[in-house]
Amino acid sequence: MTTMETKEKRAYKIVLTGGPCGGKTTGQSRLCTFFENLGWKVFRVPETATVLLSGGIKFTDLSEDEESADGLCHRCLVLRGEAFKFQENLLKTMIQIENTFFALGESCTRNCLIICDRGAMDASAFISKEKWEYMLATNDLNSVDLRDNRYNQIIHLVSAANGAEDFYSTEDHVCRSEGVETARELDYKAAAAWVGHPYFDVIDNSTDFETKICRMISSICQKLGIDVGDRLLTNSRKLKFLVRGPLPSDADFPPFQDFDVVHNYLQSNNPQMQARLRKRGQKGHWSYIHTIRKPKLRGQVVEVKTQLTHRDYVNMLTQRDDSHFTIFKKRRCFLINNQYFQLDIYREPSHPRCKGLVLLETYTALDSIENTLPFFLTDVVDVTGNPAYSMFNLSLKEEWNATNKFCHGLKDEASGKS
């Protein structure tokens, strides 16, 4: 169980994304009812593309690039294309609309849930990587801020075209005309756009639709630390695997995002609590998280996660626990068959026990994921709940048989994400 805020009043920003006929409309309605019944204020940010397209704009009418002209480079032509300018203006409009709702959420006197119908990174699914990076550069934006720092959680509702084909329909959506194959492609692109967000949940069609919606609501409640009792019965859990042997080449992986990750454990007066700082980034852009791991509540470990500014992160580093090494990792995030994976490759300097260590993590509601594990990782061992592979124990400077700080009570680690 995790939560992203520690203040008494919370403004929690989520993105609902996914391919056509995935349940976003129903999901928004059910989220509103559920959280309003808890006393929360709920804002629903409309999908910017739908707002614009319902005004008469058609993608097929937009030119990609103008015809070649002497003296104009390719990138200049790209900028002059109607399709590129539309996507650029769509992104700017989306950010401004969201900022309006975010400001209202921050000033609200009650806890506030802000549901974004798609988010900033969804725009990257509809243009080439080169055009997307050029768009970010010319508008002084970067993917880390748009993806990792802007929203607390991403929920991808997998299209019915992928796993529930009998229920796929275009009849009830005025802007939807995609066939099943196109819907699957759009669903994959929507998911791939968010690969790398630290709290990214893929809700697939492995259950009936009602349970799918309950799983979605439960995933948000877990992050917020809301105890829902037996109102939302799910069996979602985190699994951890030891990857043995050399890793395959990058070309063997599906599209992925790599991050530099730095963990530091902090001093704690309560031996039953763990506190740590995480710094995570790409190309010099960083996000910062402070995590407090509390004792069990109703059988679950509770992790309180707070987003930090760089200044707060630097100040809190002065509380670093000298009995732990700083943990350095390369984290690779990727998606296979609607299953989201994080591959942590430990780096030096660290304790010799971490040399060559590679751990694979995923979060699932399936009874077994043996058939969905990455096929290119041929030698993996399930180490879920094994304290020898908890980051807290791995980072201890002393040998485990010579310290009283070794933590044995991590069997419920599967309830959270690191």
N, C-alpha and C positions, 0 to 999 in steps of 0.2 A: 504494500500500500504506500502510495507516495502523495505528496502535496507540494505545490509550487509556490505557495505563499505562506508567510508566517504572521502577517498583519491581521488584526481583528477583522477588518473589512477587506474583502478580496475582489479584485477585478481580473477574471480569468478569461483569456482570449483563446478560442479554439477555431480551427479551420475544418470544415466538412468538405471533403473532396471525393472524387471518384468518377468512374465512367458513367455513361447513361444508364438509367434504370438501376441505380445502386441503392436507393432508399434515402437520398439526401433530404427530400421534401418531408417525408414521413419522419425521418430522424430529427429534423429541426423541430417539428411540431411536438414530438414526444419529449425532446429535451426541454422545450419551453414548459410544458405541463409539469414535468418532473421537478425541475428546479424552482419554478414558481410555487409549487406546493411546499418546497422547503423554505420559502420566504425570500428567495433570491429575486433580483431584478434581472430580466433577460432581454438582451438586445439581439436582433437578427439583422445582420448586414446583408443586403441583397447582392445577388451575383451581378457584378458589373457588366459582364459580357451580355447577359440576358437583357439587362436594361437597355444597352446600346443596340443590340440586334433587334429588339422589339420595336425600335424606332425606325426600322426600315433599312438598316445596314445589312448587306449580304457579303460574306467573305468572298464568294465567287466573283463579285463585281469589283473587287479591289485588285489593282495591279501589283505584281511582286516588285518589279523594277521598271523604271522608264527605259525606253530604247536607248542604246548606246549613243553617246555624244562625245565629240572630240574634247579632250581636256578634262573629262570627268573620270575619276578613279572608280573602281567597283564599289567601294564603301560609300562614296558619295551617291552613286546610283541607288544603292540599297536604302540610304536615308530618304531618297526622293520617292521611293515606292510607297504606294498607298497602304499596302498590307503592313509594312513595317511601321509606318506612322500611326496606323490604327492601333497596333499592339502597344506601341509606346504610349499613346494617349490613354489606352485602356488601363495600362499599369498606373499611370499618374492619377487617373480618375479613381481607380480602386484604392490607392493609398490615401487619397484625400477623403474619400467616403469612410474608409476604415478609421482614419484618424479622428473623424468627427464622433464616431461611436466610441472609440477608445477613450477620448476625452470625457465623454458623458459617463462612461463606466468608472473612470478614476474619480470623478466628482460625486458619484452616486453615494448616498448615505448607507445603502444596503450592500450586501454581497452582490456581485454582478457577474453574470455569465454573458460573454459576447460571442455569438456564433457567426462566423464568416462563411458565407456560401462561396466556397473556393477562396484562395488567397493569392498573394503576390507571386509565388513561384509557379502557380498554374499557368501563368502567361508564357513561361519558358517552354511549355509542352507544345506550343503551336508555331514556334519559329526555330531556326537552326541554332546550334550552340554558338556559332560565330556571331550571328545577329544578336543573340541574347547578351553575350558578353560585351558587344559593342554598345548595346542599349544601356547596360548598367554603367559602363565607363563614361558615356556621354551625359549621363544623368547623375553622376557621383553616387552611385549605388553599388552594393556588393551583396553576394549571395548569403554570406553569413548573417548579415543584419536582416535581410528580407526573409530568410528561412528560419534561422535559429533564434534570433533575438526578438523578432516581432510578435510571435505567437507562442503561447504556453504549450500547446499540444496540437497535433495534426491527426485527424481521423480520416482514413481512406475507406470508404464503403465500396467494396468491389461490385462492379456491374453484374446484374443478373445474367448478362451475356457470357459471363465466365463462371460456370458452376451451377447456374440456375436458369438455363436457357429456356425452359418451358414457361418461365414467368417474365421473360423479356418482352417488352411492349413499347411501341412509340405512340400509342393512341392518345394518351392522356397528357401529352406535353407538346405545346404549340410550337416550340423551337427544336423539337427532337425529330430527326428523320433517319438516324443511323441504322444500318443493318447490323446483324450480330457480329460479323467479322470486324467491321469498322468500330463498333462499340468496344470490342475487346482491345483493339489497338489504342483507342482513346483512353481506356481504363489504365492500360499499362503506362502510357505516357504521363497520365495524371499522377500515378504512384511514383514513377521514376523522378518526377520533378521535385518530390519532397524527400527523396532518399538522403539521409544525413541529418535530418532533424532529430534532436536527442530524444524526443517523446513523440514518436511516430507509430501509430497503431493501425494495422491493416485488419479490417473486419470482413472476413470472406464469407462465402455462401456454404460453409460446411454444416450449417444448422438451418432450421426453418427461419422464416423472415422475422417472426416475433422474437425468437431467441437472438437473432442477429442484432436487432434493435436494443435488446437488453444488454448484450455484450458491449455495444457502443456506449450506452449510458454508464455501465459498470466501469469501463476503462477510464472514463472521465472522473467518476467518483473516487476511484482508487488513487488517481493522481492528486486529487484534492483532499484525500484523507477523510472522505465522508463515509460514515458507517451506515450502510443501507440495509443491514440485517439480511433477511431472506427475501427481500423484495426483488432482488435481481440475482438469480441463481446462475452462476457461470463457473466454469472450471479453468479459467485462464491462468496461466502460470509462466514463469520464466524458466527456460532450460539452458544449461551451460554444458559445453562440450570441450574436451581437451583435443586439440588438433596435433597429431603426431606426424613426424616426417616433414620433409621440405614442402613449402607451399608451391603450388603451380604458378606459372607465369601470369602476369596481369591479363594477358589476352584470353586466358581460360575463364576469367570471371565475367559475369554479366556486367552491364554498366554499373559503376560504383562511384562512391565519394570517399576520399581519404581525408582524415583529420589528424592533426597533432593534438594529443591529449596529455595533460599534466595533472596529477592528483597529489594533494598534500593532506595528510591527516593533522588535525588540530588537537591541542590539549583539551582535556575534558575532566571536570571534577567528579563526574558520575561514571564509574567503571562500566555501567550497563548501557552507556550511550556512546556512540561514535560520531565524530564530527569531521568533515573533510571539505576541501575546496577543490573544484575542478575548473581547469582552464582548457578550452577546446576551440580550435580554429583552423582556418585555411588561409593561405596567402597573406598572413599578417593581420587578419581580422579575427577577433576572438569573442567568445561568449563565456560568462563566468557563473558558476553555480555553487552555492553553499548548501551542504547536505548534513542534516542531523538524523542519525539513526536511533530510534527510540525502542524501548522494550516492547514486547508483544502487547497488542490490543485486540481482544477477541480472537486470539490465535494467530494474528498476523503481525509481522514486523512493519512498523510505521517509519517511513522516511519523509522528513520535512525538507523540501527543496525550495531555495530562495534564489531568484536571479539577482546578480550583483552588478554594479558598475565596476569599471577597472579600478577606480580609486578605492572603493570598499574592499575589493579583492586584495589589493596591495596592503591595505591596513590590516586585514585579517590574517595575512601571511605571517605577521609578527607573532601569531599564536601557534605557529607550527610546532608539532610534537617531534622532538629530536630523536625519539625512539623508533621512528619510522623513516625509511627512505622515501624520497620523492619518487613517485611512479611516473615513468614516461612510456607512452604507448603511441603506436600508429593504429588508428581505428578505421577500419574499412566497412562501409555500410552498403548493402546491396539487397536486391529483391529477386526471389525466385519463386514462381508459381504462387504468388500472393503471400509468400512467407518472407518476413523481413528479418534480416540477419545483421549482426554486428560482429566483426572479426577483430579482436584485440591482439596486436603484436607488441609484446613487451620489449622495451629498449633499455640500454644502459644509460646512465649509471643506475644500478639496482643491485639487490642481493643476488648472489650466484644462483639461488633457487629459481630466479626469474629468467635466467639466460636461455634464449631460444623458446620461451613460453609463448604459445598461441592459444587463445581461448575464443570459442565461437558461442554467441548467445542469441537466443530468439525468444519470442513471447507468443504463446499459442493457446488455443482452446481445444486443440485436437488431442485425442487420447494417445496417439502415436504420430511422430513426424518422421519416422525412419525413411519413408518413401519421399519426403520432401527435403531432406538434408541435401546440401550442395553435392552434386555427383562428382565434382572435380576434387573434393576433399575426401580422399579414399581411406583415411585412417583416423577416425574420430572416436572418442570414448565419452560417454555420458558421465559428467562429474557434478551434476546438479546437487546442491546441498552439501558437497564435500568441503569441509572447512580448510583443507589444504589448498584449495583454489579460490578462497575468498581474498579479495584485494587487501583487506585489513591485515590478514596473516602473512600474505606474500610480501608486504612492505615492511614487516618488522626487521629491525637491524640485527637483533640477537637471534641465535639459533633457537628453534622452537623448543628444544628440550632443555634450554637454559633460561627461559623467560616465563613469567607468570601472566604475560599479556596475551598469549595465544587464545583466540576466541573459539570455543567449541560450539557455541550455540547459534550457528548460522544455517541450521537446516531449513529455515523458512526464508532463505534468501531468494527463493523463487518468486516471492510476492512482489519484488521490486526490481528496478532497473538501475544500473550504476552509470 
